[in-house]
Amino acid sequence: MPSAIVVIDLGSGDAPRALDGDPSTQFDKSVTGTVFSKPPQQTDGRPVMLLRPTESR
């Protein structure tokens, strides 16, 4: 399934997919995120693993 942004209408409960398959919503392995200038980690110190929607462990 291609990536998308899901917009939730809290009033009706509808959750349509926006920009479904648009290049701007696709996974890019070259991008790394930071939180307070550090790589994100779990509460026990292990790194956070980001997976493509079609990947599994």
Secondary structure as the mmCIF struct_conf table of DSSP 4:
data_model
#
loop_
_struct_conf.conf_type_id
_struct_conf.id
_struct_conf.beg_label_comp_id
_struct_conf.beg_label_asym_id
_struct_conf.beg_label_seq_id
_struct_conf.end_label_comp_id
_struct_conf.end_label_asym_id
_struct_conf.end_label_seq_id
STRN STRN1 ILE A 5 VAL A 6
TURN_TY1_P TURN_TY1_P1 LEU A 10 SER A 12
STRN STRN2 ARG A 17 ALA A 18
BEND BEND1 LEU A 19 LEU A 19
TURN_TY1_P TURN_TY1_P2 ASP A 20 GLY A 21
HELX_RH_3T_P HELX_RH_3T_P1 PRO A 23 THR A 25
BEND BEND2 GLN A 26 GLN A 26
TURN_TY1_P TURN_TY1_P3 LYS A 29 SER A 30
STRN STRN3 VAL A 35 VAL A 35
TURN_TY1_P TURN_TY1_P4 PHE A 36 SER A 37
STRN STRN4 LYS A 38 LYS A 38
STRN STRN5 GLN A 41 GLN A 41
TURN_TY1_P TURN_TY1_P5 THR A 43 ASP A 44
BEND BEND3 GLY A 45 GLY A 45
HELX_LH_PP_P HELX_LH_PP_P1 ARG A 46 ARG A 46
STRN STRN6 PRO A 47 PRO A 47
HELX_LH_PP_P HELX_LH_PP_P2 VAL A 48 LEU A 50
TURN_TY1_P TURN_TY1_P6 PRO A 53 THR A 54
#
